[in-house]
Amino acid sequence: MKHTIALGLLVATALAAAPVAPQAEKSHVAKMTLKVGDTAPEFTLLSDQWKTVKLSDYRGKKNVFLAVYVLAFTGG
Amino acid sequence: MDSPAANAAFAKQISLTFPLLSDMNRKMLKTYGILKGYDVQNETYEWALRANIIIDKQGIIQFVEEGDSAVDPNTALTMCTTLHKKGDAK
């Protein structure tokens, strides 16, 4: 796996109990529109080392494994 | 949303060797369609879904998994290995 880089995206929110919403309230999921074969949209994010990381940094160099983690309990 | 500082402490604690990224302005999450929202009493609350996405060296999406099944990374890891072997074969 030396050519694969894993990027962990920690998205801990304080809304752990929110999915159990009363019926009267409206929910909307921003449906993941991306599918296999699509070009991945470019992004720029801040790493834990306070450096900007762009998807294009890895173009032609490494495969990218993007794991979106919600409520990862980082202590943040 | 966890800050880079919180992520740094966490990465050190569990000796991670890959970067942990923060989407503080939720831009990437919106672009990728991973934000889920609920309207409650005229307020919208949003949070991200769990997701595993694998993007190859050419920037093409090779694997997408979202929701509960994305909690287990094994399917994505198998896909990573396959992709890696494919790359070696070229």
Backbone of each chain as nested JSON, in Angstrom:
{
  "chains": [
    {"id": "A", "residues": [
      {"number": 1, "name": "MET", "atoms": {"N": [0.832, -1.213, 0.0], "CA": [0.0, 0.0, 0.0], "C": [0.862, 1.256, 0.0]}},
      {"number": 2, "name": "LYS", "atoms": {"N": [2.112, 1.138, -0.391], "CA": [2.981, 2.297, -0.289], "C": [2.573, 3.422, -1.23]}},
      {"number": 3, "name": "HIS", "atoms": {"N": [1.807, 3.076, -2.291], "CA": [1.4, 4.125, -3.223], "C": [0.04, 4.706, -2.876]}},
      {"number": 4, "name": "THR", "atoms": {"N": [-0.53, 4.208, -1.838], "CA": [-1.846, 4.717, -1.475], "C": [-1.721, 5.575, -0.233]}},
      {"number": 5, "name": "ILE", "atoms": {"N": [-2.245, 6.756, -0.313], "CA": [-2.222, 7.611, 0.869], "C": [-3.619, 7.689, 1.441]}},
      {"number": 6, "name": "ALA", "atoms": {"N": [-3.697, 7.563, 2.712], "CA": [-5.003, 7.652, 3.353], "C": [-5.151, 9.029, 3.969]}},
      {"number": 7, "name": "LEU", "atoms": {"N": [-6.229, 9.644, 3.675], "CA": [-6.511, 10.943, 4.259], "C": [-7.734, 10.794, 5.141]}},
      {"number": 8, "name": "GLY", "atoms": {"N": [-7.577, 11.068, 6.372], "CA": [-8.714, 10.977, 7.283], "C": [-9.328, 12.345, 7.456]}},
      {"number": 9, "name": "LEU", "atoms": {"N": [-10.574, 12.413, 7.228], "CA": [-11.253, 13.693, 7.375], "C": [-12.142, 13.572, 8.601]}},
      {"number": 10, "name": "LEU", "atoms": {"N": [-11.734, 14.245, 9.619], "CA": [-12.487, 14.125, 10.865], "C": [-13.494, 15.249, 10.973]}},
      {"number": 11, "name": "VAL", "atoms": {"N": [-14.709, 14.853, 11.005], "CA": [-15.768, 15.846, 11.011], "C": [-16.641, 15.609, 12.228]}},
      {"number": 12, "name": "ALA", "atoms": {"N": [-16.071, 15.842, 13.356], "CA": [-16.83, 15.601, 14.573], "C": [-17.757, 16.775, 14.843]}},
      {"number": 13, "name": "THR", "atoms": {"N": [-19.001, 16.491, 14.878], "CA": [-19.943, 17.553, 15.21], "C": [-20.584, 17.225, 16.554]}},
      {"number": 14, "name": "ALA", "atoms": {"N": [-21.248, 18.167, 17.079], "CA": [-21.859, 17.968, 18.392], "C": [-23.302, 17.494, 18.264]}},
      {"number": 15, "name": "LEU", "atoms": {"N": [-23.641, 16.966, 17.128], "CA": [-25.032, 16.613, 16.871], "C": [-25.26, 15.113, 16.877]}},
      {"number": 16, "name": "ALA", "atoms": {"N": [-24.677, 14.448, 17.845], "CA": [-24.74, 12.99, 17.882], "C": [-26.172, 12.462, 17.894]}},
      {"number": 17, "name": "ALA", "atoms": {"N": [-27.042, 13.126, 18.58], "CA": [-28.402, 12.621, 18.743], "C": [-29.358, 13.161, 17.684]}},
      {"number": 18, "name": "ALA", "atoms": {"N": [-28.887, 14.004, 16.825], "CA": [-29.756, 14.695, 15.876], "C": [-30.503, 13.816, 14.88]}},
      {"number": 19, "name": "PRO", "atoms": {"N": [-29.943, 12.669, 14.436], "CA": [-30.671, 11.897, 13.434], "C": [-32.067, 11.447, 13.861]}},
      {"number": 20, "name": "VAL", "atoms": {"N": [-32.332, 11.366, 15.138], "CA": [-33.67, 10.984, 15.585], "C": [-34.513, 12.253, 15.671]}},
      {"number": 21, "name": "ALA", "atoms": {"N": [-35.054, 12.644, 14.54], "CA": [-35.819, 13.89, 14.497], "C": [-37.303, 13.589, 14.396]}},
      {"number": 22, "name": "PRO", "atoms": {"N": [-38.125, 14.383, 15.03], "CA": [-39.57, 14.174, 14.93], "C": [-40.045, 14.254, 13.482]}},
      {"number": 23, "name": "GLN", "atoms": {"N": [-41.152, 13.565, 13.165], "CA": [-41.614, 13.489, 11.783], "C": [-41.981, 14.824, 11.169]}},
      {"number": 24, "name": "ALA", "atoms": {"N": [-42.422, 15.741, 11.983], "CA": [-42.878, 17.028, 11.468], "C": [-41.731, 17.831, 10.853]}},
      {"number": 25, "name": "GLU", "atoms": {"N": [-40.524, 17.484, 11.199], "CA": [-39.4, 18.244, 10.689], "C": [-38.894, 17.678, 9.371]}},
      {"number": 26, "name": "LYS", "atoms": {"N": [-38.43, 18.56, 8.584], "CA": [-38.02, 18.181, 7.232], "C": [-36.54, 17.814, 7.205]}},
      {"number": 27, "name": "SER", "atoms": {"N": [-36.238, 16.701, 6.602], "CA": [-34.831, 16.343, 6.477], "C": [-34.433, 16.37, 5.012]}},
      {"number": 28, "name": "HIS", "atoms": {"N": [-33.232, 16.726, 4.769], "CA": [-32.753, 16.675, 3.383], "C": [-31.31, 16.212, 3.366]}},
      {"number": 29, "name": "VAL", "atoms": {"N": [-31.084, 15.213, 2.596], "CA": [-29.722, 14.704, 2.463], "C": [-29.158, 15.257, 1.166]}},
      {"number": 30, "name": "ALA", "atoms": {"N": [-28.013, 15.864, 1.283], "CA": [-27.317, 16.28, 0.079], "C": [-26.799, 14.984, -0.529]}},
      {"number": 31, "name": "LYS", "atoms": {"N": [-27.593, 14.389, -1.363], "CA": [-27.268, 13.064, -1.9], "C": [-25.9, 13.097, -2.575]}},
      {"number": 32, "name": "MET", "atoms": {"N": [-25.117, 12.122, -2.203], "CA": [-23.791, 12.038, -2.784], "C": [-23.937, 11.771, -4.274]}},
      {"number": 33, "name": "THR", "atoms": {"N": [-23.63, 12.757, -5.057], "CA": [-23.878, 12.649, -6.494], "C": [-22.703, 12.016, -7.23]}},
      {"number": 34, "name": "LEU", "atoms": {"N": [-21.58, 11.877, -6.507], "CA": [-20.397, 11.337, -7.162], "C": [-20.528, 9.836, -7.352]}},
      {"number": 35, "name": "LYS", "atoms": {"N": [-20.06, 9.377, -8.466], "CA": [-20.074, 7.928, -8.692], "C": [-18.751, 7.477, -9.302]}},
      {"number": 36, "name": "VAL", "atoms": {"N": [-18.548, 6.179, -9.289], "CA": [-17.31, 5.61, -9.825], "C": [-17.163, 6.018, -11.292]}},
      {"number": 37, "name": "GLY", "atoms": {"N": [-15.992, 6.486, -11.628], "CA": [-15.73, 6.913, -13.007], "C": [-15.729, 8.422, -13.162]}},
      {"number": 38, "name": "ASP", "atoms": {"N": [-16.318, 9.12, -12.186], "CA": [-16.32, 10.59, -12.225], "C": [-14.946, 11.131, -11.858]}},
      {"number": 39, "name": "THR", "atoms": {"N": [-14.663, 12.332, -12.342], "CA": [-13.454, 13.006, -11.897], "C": [-13.725, 13.586, -10.514]}},
      {"number": 40, "name": "ALA", "atoms": {"N": [-12.853, 13.295, -9.566], "CA": [-13.061, 13.781, -8.197], "C": [-12.883, 15.3, -8.152]}},
      {"number": 41, "name": "PRO", "atoms": {"N": [-13.841, 16.022, -7.575], "CA": [-13.703, 17.477, -7.486], "C": [-12.479, 17.869, -6.654]}},
      {"number": 42, "name": "GLU", "atoms": {"N": [-11.814, 18.914, -7.073], "CA": [-10.627, 19.393, -6.347], "C": [-11.05, 19.922, -4.975]}},
      {"number": 43, "name": "PHE", "atoms": {"N": [-10.193, 19.737, -3.984], "CA": [-10.445, 20.341, -2.672], "C": [-9.132, 20.772, -2.054]}},
      {"number": 44, "name": "THR", "atoms": {"N": [-9.217, 21.723, -1.165], "CA": [-8.067, 22.17, -0.383], "C": [-8.502, 22.127, 1.074]}},
      {"number": 45, "name": "LEU", "atoms": {"N": [-7.77, 21.375, 1.887], "CA": [-8.128, 21.245, 3.299], "C": [-6.905, 21.468, 4.173]}},
      {"number": 46, "name": "LEU", "atoms": {"N": [-7.151, 21.785, 5.426], "CA": [-6.054, 22.01, 6.368], "C": [-5.689, 20.709, 7.072]}},
      {"number": 47, "name": "SER", "atoms": {"N": [-4.403, 20.375, 7.051], "CA": [-3.977, 19.151, 7.731], "C": [-3.732, 19.42, 9.207]}},
      {"number": 48, "name": "ASP", "atoms": {"N": [-3.483, 18.328, 9.949], "CA": [-3.206, 18.483, 11.38], "C": [-1.863, 19.18, 11.605]}},
      {"number": 49, "name": "GLN", "atoms": {"N": [-1.067, 19.314, 10.548], "CA": [0.197, 20.06, 10.655], "C": [0.028, 21.51, 10.166]}},
      {"number": 50, "name": "TRP", "atoms": {"N": [-1.207, 21.94, 10.012], "CA": [-1.549, 23.289, 9.549], "C": [-0.991, 23.568, 8.158]}},
      {"number": 51, "name": "LYS", "atoms": {"N": [-0.942, 22.536, 7.334], "CA": [-0.513, 22.725, 5.947], "C": [-1.721, 22.475, 5.059]}},
      {"number": 52, "name": "THR", "atoms": {"N": [-1.767, 23.207, 3.94], "CA": [-2.888, 22.961, 3.031], "C": [-2.592, 21.706, 2.211]}},
      {"number": 53, "name": "VAL", "atoms": {"N": [-3.595, 20.872, 2.088], "CA": [-3.489, 19.647, 1.316], "C": [-4.514, 19.724, 0.188]}},
      {"number": 54, "name": "LYS", "atoms": {"N": [-4.017, 19.598, -1.038], "CA": [-4.923, 19.628, -2.189], "C": [-4.986, 18.248, -2.802]}},
      {"number": 55, "name": "LEU", "atoms": {"N": [-6.132, 17.919, -3.339], "CA": [-6.251, 16.632, -4.022], "C": [-5.254, 16.572, -5.182]}},
      {"number": 56, "name": "SER", "atoms": {"N": [-5.094, 17.702, -5.867], "CA": [-4.204, 17.72, -7.037], "C": [-2.73, 17.501, -6.67]}},
      {"number": 57, "name": "ASP", "atoms": {"N": [-2.388, 17.656, -5.378], "CA": [-1.013, 17.366, -4.936], "C": [-0.629, 15.912, -5.23]}},
      {"number": 58, "name": "TYR", "atoms": {"N": [-1.638, 15.052, -5.283], "CA": [-1.383, 13.618, -5.427], "C": [-1.586, 13.116, -6.855]}},
      {"number": 59, "name": "ARG", "atoms": {"N": [-2.022, 14.033, -7.733], "CA": [-2.299, 13.655, -9.117], "C": [-1.027, 13.097, -9.777]}},
      {"number": 60, "name": "GLY", "atoms": {"N": [-1.152, 11.915, -10.332], "CA": [-0.012, 11.284, -11.004], "C": [1.004, 10.668, -10.055]}},
      {"number": 61, "name": "LYS", "atoms": {"N": [0.768, 10.819, -8.744], "CA": [1.735, 10.305, -7.773], "C": [1.185, 9.169, -6.922]}},
      {"number": 62, "name": "LYS", "atoms": {"N": [0.045, 9.42, -6.319], "CA": [-0.493, 8.43, -5.39], "C": [-1.999, 8.294, -5.536]}},
      {"number": 63, "name": "ASN", "atoms": {"N": [-2.477, 7.098, -5.193], "CA": [-3.926, 6.927, -5.062], "C": [-4.321, 7.537, -3.726]}},
      {"number": 64, "name": "VAL", "atoms": {"N": [-5.534, 7.995, -3.629], "CA": [-5.987, 8.647, -2.399], "C": [-7.18, 7.896, -1.806]}},
      {"number": 65, "name": "PHE", "atoms": {"N": [-7.078, 7.586, -0.54], "CA": [-8.198, 6.983, 0.197], "C": [-8.703, 8.052, 1.148]}},
      {"number": 66, "name": "LEU", "atoms": {"N": [-9.887, 8.529, 0.87], "CA": [-10.478, 9.599, 1.658], "C": [-11.523, 8.99, 2.587]}},
      {"number": 67, "name": "ALA", "atoms": {"N": [-11.286, 9.066, 3.872], "CA": [-12.243, 8.518, 4.833], "C": [-12.863, 9.669, 5.616]}},
      {"number": 68, "name": "VAL", "atoms": {"N": [-14.148, 9.836, 5.475], "CA": [-14.838, 10.913, 6.195], "C": [-15.369, 10.338, 7.503]}},
      {"number": 69, "name": "TYR", "atoms": {"N": [-14.837, 10.836, 8.593], "CA": [-15.215, 10.339, 9.911], "C": [-15.976, 11.395, 10.69]}},
      {"number": 70, "name": "VAL", "atoms": {"N": [-17.14, 11.041, 11.087], "CA": [-17.95, 11.933, 11.903], "C": [-17.863, 11.428, 13.344]}},
      {"number": 71, "name": "LEU", "atoms": {"N": [-17.786, 12.328, 14.261], "CA": [-17.741, 11.955, 15.678], "C": [-16.619, 10.945, 15.958]}},
      {"number": 72, "name": "ALA", "atoms": {"N": [-15.416, 11.341, 15.618], "CA": [-14.277, 10.441, 15.788], "C": [-13.681, 10.528, 17.188]}},
      {"number": 73, "name": "PHE", "atoms": {"N": [-14.244, 11.394, 18.008], "CA": [-13.79, 11.547, 19.399], "C": [-12.307, 11.872, 19.496]}},
      {"number": 74, "name": "THR", "atoms": {"N": [-11.894, 12.89, 18.771], "CA": [-10.503, 13.313, 18.817], "C": [-10.232, 14.142, 20.064]}},
      {"number": 75, "name": "GLY", "atoms": {"N": [-11.274, 14.523, 20.728], "CA": [-11.11, 15.396, 21.887], "C": [-11.281, 16.846, 21.495]}},
      {"number": 76, "name": "GLY", "atoms": {"N": [-11.477, 17.082, 20.2], "CA": [-11.65, 18.457, 19.707], "C": [-13.08, 18.862, 19.832]}}
    ]},
    {"id": "B", "residues": [
      {"number": 1, "name": "MET", "atoms": {"N": [-16.958, 20.027, 13.723], "CA": [-15.751, 20.035, 12.895], "C": [-14.534, 20.103, 13.804]}},
      {"number": 2, "name": "ASP", "atoms": {"N": [-13.642, 19.176, 13.666], "CA": [-12.451, 19.2, 14.506], "C": [-11.389, 20.116, 13.897]}},
      {"number": 3, "name": "SER", "atoms": {"N": [-10.725, 20.851, 14.758], "CA": [-9.7, 21.79, 14.303], "C": [-8.41, 21.041, 14.005]}},
      {"number": 4, "name": "PRO", "atoms": {"N": [-7.492, 21.641, 13.232], "CA": [-6.198, 21.005, 13.003], "C": [-5.472, 20.688, 14.306]}},
      {"number": 5, "name": "ALA", "atoms": {"N": [-5.602, 21.545, 15.314], "CA": [-4.92, 21.32, 16.599], "C": [-5.45, 20.062, 17.284]}},
      {"number": 6, "name": "ALA", "atoms": {"N": [-6.767, 19.895, 17.276], "CA": [-7.362, 18.705, 17.894], "C": [-6.948, 17.455, 17.121]}},
      {"number": 7, "name": "ASN", "atoms": {"N": [-6.924, 17.586, 15.79], "CA": [-6.511, 16.451, 14.963], "C": [-5.053, 16.077, 15.207]}},
      {"number": 8, "name": "ALA", "atoms": {"N": [-4.207, 17.098, 15.403], "CA": [-2.779, 16.85, 15.635], "C": [-2.585, 16.064, 16.926]}},
      {"number": 9, "name": "ALA", "atoms": {"N": [-3.313, 16.451, 17.97], "CA": [-3.205, 15.758, 19.257], "C": [-3.669, 14.312, 19.121]}},
      {"number": 10, "name": "PHE", "atoms": {"N": [-4.757, 14.132, 18.378], "CA": [-5.317, 12.793, 18.177], "C": [-4.352, 11.925, 17.357]}},
      {"number": 11, "name": "ALA", "atoms": {"N": [-3.784, 12.511, 16.283], "CA": [-2.854, 11.779, 15.404], "C": [-1.638, 11.311, 16.187]}},
      {"number": 12, "name": "LYS", "atoms": {"N": [-1.159, 12.177, 17.084], "CA": [0.014, 11.843, 17.886], "C": [-0.32, 10.713, 18.871]}},
      {"number": 13, "name": "GLN", "atoms": {"N": [-1.479, 10.845, 19.458], "CA": [-1.941, 9.873, 20.455], "C": [-2.017, 8.457, 19.889]}},
      {"number": 14, "name": "ILE", "atoms": {"N": [-2.496, 8.327, 18.65], "CA": [-2.634, 6.979, 18.088], "C": [-1.598, 6.707, 16.984]}},
      {"number": 15, "name": "SER", "atoms": {"N": [-0.538, 7.539, 16.944], "CA": [0.605, 7.358, 16.031], "C": [0.204, 7.178, 14.565]}},
      {"number": 16, "name": "LEU", "atoms": {"N": [-0.581, 8.093, 14.074], "CA": [-1.0, 8.012, 12.676], "C": [0.135, 8.408, 11.74]}},
      {"number": 17, "name": "THR", "atoms": {"N": [0.145, 7.807, 10.557], "CA": [1.196, 8.142, 9.586], "C": [0.638, 8.852, 8.358]}},
      {"number": 18, "name": "PHE", "atoms": {"N": [-0.667, 9.12, 8.381], "CA": [-1.266, 9.846, 7.259], "C": [-1.917, 11.124, 7.78]}},
      {"number": 19, "name": "PRO", "atoms": {"N": [-2.079, 12.113, 6.895], "CA": [-2.647, 13.385, 7.363], "C": [-4.119, 13.308, 7.754]}},
      {"number": 20, "name": "LEU", "atoms": {"N": [-4.479, 14.018, 8.787], "CA": [-5.883, 14.189, 9.16], "C": [-6.28, 15.586, 8.705]}},
      {"number": 21, "name": "LEU", "atoms": {"N": [-7.345, 15.664, 7.982], "CA": [-7.735, 16.936, 7.392], "C": [-8.988, 17.495, 8.053]}},
      {"number": 22, "name": "SER", "atoms": {"N": [-9.041, 18.807, 8.123], "CA": [-10.225, 19.467, 8.698], "C": [-10.937, 20.253, 7.609]}},
      {"number": 23, "name": "ASP", "atoms": {"N": [-12.224, 20.041, 7.493], "CA": [-13.004, 20.835, 6.543], "C": [-13.771, 21.883, 7.345]}},
      {"number": 24, "name": "MET", "atoms": {"N": [-13.036, 22.867, 7.818], "CA": [-13.613, 23.841, 8.738], "C": [-14.761, 24.649, 8.126]}},
      {"number": 25, "name": "ASN", "atoms": {"N": [-14.689, 24.898, 6.831], "CA": [-15.78, 25.668, 6.216], "C": [-16.769, 24.772, 5.447]}},
      {"number": 26, "name": "ARG", "atoms": {"N": [-16.605, 23.48, 5.583], "CA": [-17.507, 22.48, 5.008], "C": [-17.623, 22.558, 3.483]}},
      {"number": 27, "name": "LYS", "atoms": {"N": [-16.657, 23.188, 2.882], "CA": [-16.685, 23.365, 1.437], "C": [-16.59, 22.021, 0.708]}},
      {"number": 28, "name": "MET", "atoms": {"N": [-15.604, 21.222, 1.134], "CA": [-15.393, 19.929, 0.476], "C": [-16.596, 19.012, 0.693]}},
      {"number": 29, "name": "LEU", "atoms": {"N": [-17.118, 19.026, 1.932], "CA": [-18.258, 18.159, 2.243], "C": [-19.456, 18.501, 1.364]}},
      {"number": 30, "name": "LYS", "atoms": {"N": [-19.641, 19.805, 1.115], "CA": [-20.764, 20.237, 0.268], "C": [-20.514, 19.819, -1.179]}},
      {"number": 31, "name": "THR", "atoms": {"N": [-19.291, 20.055, -1.647], "CA": [-18.958, 19.701, -3.032], "C": [-19.157, 18.207, -3.272]}},
      {"number": 32, "name": "TYR", "atoms": {"N": [-18.792, 17.409, -2.283], "CA": [-18.888, 15.96, -2.445], "C": [-20.279, 15.427, -2.071]}},
      {"number": 33, "name": "GLY", "atoms": {"N": [-21.141, 16.306, -1.592], "CA": [-22.511, 15.878, -1.255], "C": [-22.57, 14.979, -0.036]}},
      {"number": 34, "name": "ILE", "atoms": {"N": [-21.718, 15.237, 0.934], "CA": [-21.683, 14.366, 2.121], "C": [-22.411, 14.993, 3.314]}},
      {"number": 35, "name": "LEU", "atoms": {"N": [-22.839, 16.239, 3.177], "CA": [-23.545, 16.889, 4.283], "C": [-25.016, 16.498, 4.306]}},
      {"number": 36, "name": "LYS", "atoms": {"N": [-25.492, 16.185, 5.487], "CA": [-26.907, 15.87, 5.647], "C": [-27.509, 16.976, 6.506]}},
      {"number": 37, "name": "GLY", "atoms": {"N": [-28.681, 17.416, 6.152], "CA": [-29.268, 18.517, 6.907], "C": [-30.664, 18.217, 7.405]}},
      {"number": 38, "name": "TYR", "atoms": {"N": [-31.015, 18.809, 8.522], "CA": [-32.377, 18.729, 9.061], "C": [-32.874, 20.139, 9.331]}},
      {"number": 39, "name": "ASP", "atoms": {"N": [-34.089, 20.421, 8.924], "CA": [-34.699, 21.704, 9.248], "C": [-35.527, 21.519, 10.506]}},
      {"number": 40, "name": "VAL", "atoms": {"N": [-35.168, 22.213, 11.537], "CA": [-35.901, 22.122, 12.8], "C": [-36.248, 23.536, 13.248]}},
      {"number": 41, "name": "GLN", "atoms": {"N": [-37.547, 23.809, 13.311], "CA": [-38.036, 25.123, 13.74], "C": [-37.276, 26.263, 13.066]}},
      {"number": 42, "name": "ASN", "atoms": {"N": [-37.314, 26.244, 11.763], "CA": [-36.732, 27.292, 10.923], "C": [-35.21, 27.412, 10.993]}},
      {"number": 43, "name": "GLU", "atoms": {"N": [-34.584, 26.436, 11.591], "CA": [-33.105, 26.418, 11.588], "C": [-32.664, 25.155, 10.86]}},
      {"number": 44, "name": "THR", "atoms": {"N": [-31.588, 25.279, 10.103], "CA": [-31.055, 24.099, 9.434], "C": [-29.804, 23.633, 10.16]}},
      {"number": 45, "name": "TYR", "atoms": {"N": [-29.807, 22.359, 10.51], "CA": [-28.634, 21.77, 11.168], "C": [-28.02, 20.766, 10.211]}},
      {"number": 46, "name": "GLU", "atoms": {"N": [-26.713, 20.826, 10.087], "CA": [-26.048, 19.951, 9.131], "C": [-24.922, 19.158, 9.778]}},
      {"number": 47, "name": "TRP", "atoms": {"N": [-24.759, 17.959, 9.332], "CA": [-23.582, 17.18, 9.732], "C": [-23.238, 16.232, 8.598]}},
      {"number": 48, "name": "ALA", "atoms": {"N": [-22.039, 15.691, 8.69], "CA": [-21.553, 14.866, 7.586], "C": [-21.932, 13.405, 7.76]}},
      {"number": 49, "name": "LEU", "atoms": {"N": [-22.081, 12.732, 6.645], "CA": [-22.283, 11.288, 6.657], "C": [-20.913, 10.624, 6.722]}},
      {"number": 50, "name": "ARG", "atoms": {"N": [-20.891, 9.376, 7.156], "CA": [-19.659, 8.604, 7.045], "C": [-19.455, 8.251, 5.579]}},
      {"number": 51, "name": "ALA", "atoms": {"N": [-18.253, 8.331, 5.107], "CA": [-18.005, 7.967, 3.713], "C": [-16.572, 7.515, 3.501]}},
      {"number": 52, "name": "ASN", "atoms": {"N": [-16.384, 6.588, 2.597], "CA": [-15.057, 6.181, 2.143], "C": [-15.02, 6.393, 0.631]}},
      {"number": 53, "name": "ILE", "atoms": {"N": [-14.025, 7.121, 0.175], "CA": [-13.911, 7.411, -1.254], "C": [-12.484, 7.098, -1.684]}},
      {"number": 54, "name": "ILE", "atoms": {"N": [-12.342, 6.376, -2.756], "CA": [-11.001, 6.097, -3.272], "C": [-10.849, 6.767, -4.635]}},
      {"number": 55, "name": "ILE", "atoms": {"N": [-9.787, 7.54, -4.744], "CA": [-9.515, 8.302, -5.967], "C": [-8.166, 7.823, -6.508]}},
      {"number": 56, "name": "ASP", "atoms": {"N": [-8.121, 7.471, -7.776], "CA": [-6.849, 6.96, -8.316], "C": [-5.893, 8.1, -8.68]}},
      {"number": 57, "name": "LYS", "atoms": {"N": [-4.713, 7.715, -9.144], "CA": [-3.664, 8.707, -9.445], "C": [-4.087, 9.705, -10.522]}},
      {"number": 58, "name": "GLN", "atoms": {"N": [-5.033, 9.294, -11.344], "CA": [-5.507, 10.188, -12.415], "C": [-6.642, 11.091, -11.932]}},
      {"number": 59, "name": "GLY", "atoms": {"N": [-6.999, 10.97, -10.673], "CA": [-8.057, 11.823, -10.126], "C": [-9.454, 11.288, -10.398]}},
      {"number": 60, "name": "ILE", "atoms": {"N": [-9.54, 10.022, -10.782], "CA": [-10.844, 9.412, -11.076], "C": [-11.325, 8.613, -9.865]}},
      {"number": 61, "name": "ILE", "atoms": {"N": [-12.6, 8.779, -9.535], "CA": [-13.172, 8.062, -8.4], "C": [-13.296, 6.571, -8.742]}},
      {"number": 62, "name": "GLN", "atoms": {"N": [-12.748, 5.732, -7.89], "CA": [-12.757, 4.293, -8.138], "C": [-13.672, 3.546, -7.172]}},
      {"number": 63, "name": "PHE", "atoms": {"N": [-14.045, 4.211, -6.082], "CA": [-14.852, 3.527, -5.075], "C": [-15.578, 4.558, -4.217]}},
      {"number": 64, "name": "VAL", "atoms": {"N": [-16.84, 4.303, -3.952], "CA": [-17.629, 5.189, -3.098], "C": [-18.474, 4.336, -2.154]}},
      {"number": 65, "name": "GLU", "atoms": {"N": [-18.432, 4.667, -0.891], "CA": [-19.238, 3.955, 0.104], "C": [-19.714, 5.01, 1.092]}},
      {"number": 66, "name": "GLU", "atoms": {"N": [-20.997, 5.032, 1.388], "CA": [-21.463, 6.044, 2.337], "C": [-22.462, 5.438, 3.317]}},
      {"number": 67, "name": "GLY", "atoms": {"N": [-22.631, 6.125, 4.434], "CA": [-23.582, 5.651, 5.433], "C": [-22.974, 4.626, 6.363]}},
      {"number": 68, "name": "ASP", "atoms": {"N": [-23.838, 3.792, 6.939], "CA": [-23.414, 2.837, 7.965], "C": [-22.329, 1.87, 7.489]}},
      {"number": 69, "name": "SER", "atoms": {"N": [-22.42, 1.439, 6.232], "CA": [-21.449, 0.449, 5.753], "C": [-20.039, 1.047, 5.683]}},
      {"number": 70, "name": "ALA", "atoms": {"N": [-19.949, 2.368, 5.61], "CA": [-18.639, 3.021, 5.522], "C": [-17.902, 3.047, 6.858]}},
      {"number": 71, "name": "VAL", "atoms": {"N": [-18.592, 2.639, 7.926], "CA": [-17.94, 2.589, 9.235], "C": [-16.849, 1.52, 9.221]}},
      {"number": 72, "name": "ASP", "atoms": {"N": [-17.115, 0.436, 8.5], "CA": [-16.13, -0.638, 8.371], "C": [-15.26, -0.356, 7.138]}},
      {"number": 73, "name": "PRO", "atoms": {"N": [-13.966, -0.108, 7.342], "CA": [-13.119, 0.279, 6.201], "C": [-12.616, -0.898, 5.358]}},
      {"number": 74, "name": "ASN", "atoms": {"N": [-12.972, -2.134, 5.72], "CA": [-12.354, -3.287, 5.056], "C": [-12.628, -3.385, 3.554]}},
      {"number": 75, "name": "THR", "atoms": {"N": [-13.858, -3.069, 3.142], "CA": [-14.17, -3.13, 1.712], "C": [-13.301, -2.129, 0.954]}},
      {"number": 76, "name": "ALA", "atoms": {"N": [-13.182, -0.922, 1.515], "CA": [-12.372, 0.123, 0.883], "C": [-10.9, -0.285, 0.855]}},
      {"number": 77, "name": "LEU", "atoms": {"N": [-10.442, -0.918, 1.924], "CA": [-9.043, -1.342, 1.973], "C": [-8.741, -2.405, 0.918]}},
      {"number": 78, "name": "THR", "atoms": {"N": [-9.682, -3.327, 0.732], "CA": [-9.522, -4.353, -0.307], "C": [-9.407, -3.674, -1.672]}},
      {"number": 79, "name": "MET", "atoms": {"N": [-10.253, -2.658, -1.872], "CA": [-10.244, -1.901, -3.133], "C": [-8.9, -1.201, -3.329]}},
      {"number": 80, "name": "CYS", "atoms": {"N": [-8.342, -0.672, -2.245], "CA": [-7.03, -0.006, -2.295], "C": [-5.962, -0.985, -2.767]}},
      {"number": 81, "name": "THR", "atoms": {"N": [-6.001, -2.195, -2.208], "CA": [-5.013, -3.217, -2.564], "C": [-5.137, -3.584, -4.04]}},
      {"number": 82, "name": "THR", "atoms": {"N": [-6.384, -3.748, -4.501], "CA": [-6.625, -4.075, -5.908], "C": [-6.072, -2.982, -6.814]}},
      {"number": 83, "name": "LEU", "atoms": {"N": [-6.353, -1.749, -6.439], "CA": [-5.907, -0.595, -7.234], "C": [-4.383, -0.532, -7.267]}},
      {"number": 84, "name": "HIS", "atoms": {"N": [-3.79, -0.808, -6.127], "CA": [-2.331, -0.783, -6.012], "C": [-1.697, -1.845, -6.907]}},
      {"number": 85, "name": "LYS", "atoms": {"N": [-2.301, -3.058, -6.883], "CA": [-1.778, -4.149, -7.72], "C": [-1.928, -3.815, -9.198]}},
      {"number": 86, "name": "LYS", "atoms": {"N": [-3.059, -3.203, -9.536], "CA": [-3.318, -2.802, -10.918], "C": [-2.251, -1.814, -11.387]}},
      {"number": 87, "name": "GLY", "atoms": {"N": [-1.915, -0.888, -10.492], "CA": [-0.901, 0.126, -10.8], "C": [0.451, -0.496, -11.039]}},
      {"number": 88, "name": "ASP", "atoms": {"N": [0.765, -1.544, -10.266], "CA": [2.05, -2.229, -10.408], "C": [2.125, -2.99, -11.718]}},
      {"number": 89, "name": "ALA", "atoms": {"N": [0.971, -3.483, -12.177], "CA": [0.931, -4.295, -13.386], "C": [1.187, -3.471, -14.64]}},
      {"number": 90, "name": "LYS", "atoms": {"N": [0.929, -2.165, -14.543], "CA": [1.076, -1.299, -15.724], "C": [2.537, -1.048, -16.081]}}
    ]}
  ]
}
